[in-house]
Amino acid sequence: MKAKQCFLKAAKLGHATAMNDLAFCYQKGLGAKQNVRLALRWFESALEAGETKALTSLGYCYMKLISPPAFVRAREYFE
């Protein structure tokens, strides 16, 4: 089983770290086609589930991957 598939299975069961790792796969296009919208959704789910690492990842996505960049929103995650 590929890592992305394992992360997806665990994320659907509510594991915050798996949600964050799955989001990273979508953010970078690792094991799946790059999909910023899905990455944001999974990073936000990870954050809601208590994974604080998702804060910087969300900030990065809003600053670098969204067009046009959402600097104000990104700053909220970095603070």
Secondary structure, 3 states (H helix, E strand, C coil): CCHHHHHHHHHHCCCHHHHHHHHHHHHHCCCCCCCHHHHHHHHHHHHHCCCCCHHHHHHHHHHHHCCCCCHHHHHHHHC
